[in-house]
Amino acid sequence: MSRCIKAGLSVAAMAAALLAASGSARAYTVYVSNEKGNSVSVIDANTLAVTATWKVGRRPRGITVSRDGKELYVCASDDDRIDVLDTTSGKILRSLRSGPDPEQFILGPEGNPLYVANEDDSQVTVIDIEKNKVLAEVPVGVEPEGMGLSPDGKVLVNTSETTNMAHFIDTKTFQVIDNVLVDARPRFAEFTADGKFLWVSAEVGGTVSIIDVAARRVVKKITFKIPSVNDEAIQPVGIRITKDGTKAFVALGPANRIAVIDAKTHEVEKYLPVGQRVWQLAFTPDQKFLFSTNGTSNDVSVVDVQAGKVVKSIPVGLLPWGVAVSPQ
């Protein structure tokens, strides 16, 4: 056995040991939507290995898990539907009336309703999951994608890629109550745990805008500079912020890096090399580990959050897009 192979096995073994030592993380399951594979890869967070591959509808992108962990929701964008899967068997139980071309979505705090961005129809669809009933269709900007929800569930935010806005929506009236202009092609929206600030990534603008939620205005823009990487390749997409508000992680697309940011000072601390075209991010519930989807290298990177380093790469399906982790 070559030294390289031995080293690779050693790194994999150490990564698995780290997760196993974290106790509760052993119960977590990671789900990855493969946009070109029309499938979901299922990863055991203890062994860091793919345990199953489930077929779903065409062009799966947005993905999330029910609050009780029993159901998995997947945007089948080219089939204009949301597949609901049994997380035990991988069987498609039913489909939800999503509206045309669903891309991203977010669950309400109680696990219902589901708020869906319909990319080709310039609207957000609100779905009662239990009744499979459309509660509202909210007109927004062109090519809606990013979906953020305030911790109290009262304010929904959608980002429109072509209109370059973050649209603030009242979840009681389903009316747009404000619009905030951000940089070009906003892709993701993430509230801080205290609900005071909203982070919005701009893929083409190359920035992350931080919006004061009460004032509804941009108070800070974070920019990125990576040695030996062209500015055009730095394309912020997925964002995740720790619950304690100390760290933020931003996927930088074809820059093949995740930016680690001090969420208090908004200064970039480091860049973590990952796979090619890093897209979306998801924490384990204990926030000890972060998983990223790397589209063109067809793999998932595992980041040890406290150590601030990548500990494993896991091959998955074709063009991994979204990632979600079970609540238990």
Buried (B, 14 or more C-beta within 10 A) or exposed (E): EEEEEEEEEEBBEEBBEBBBEBEEBEBBBBBBBBBBBBBBBBBBBBBBBBEBBBEBBEBBBBBBBBBEBEBBBBBBBBBBBBBBBEBEEBEBEEBBBBBBBBBBBBBBEEBBBBBBBBBBBBBBBBBBBEEEEBBBBBEBBEBBBBBBBBEEBEBBBBBBBBBBBBBBBBBEEBEBEBBBEBBEBBBBBBBBEEBBBBBBBBBBBBBBBBBBBEEBEBEEBBEBEBEEBEEEBBBBBBBBBBEEBEBBBBBBBBBBBBBBBEBEEBEBEEBBEBBBBBBBBBBBBEBBBBBBBBBBBBBBBBBBBEEBEBBBBBEBBEBBBBBBBBBE
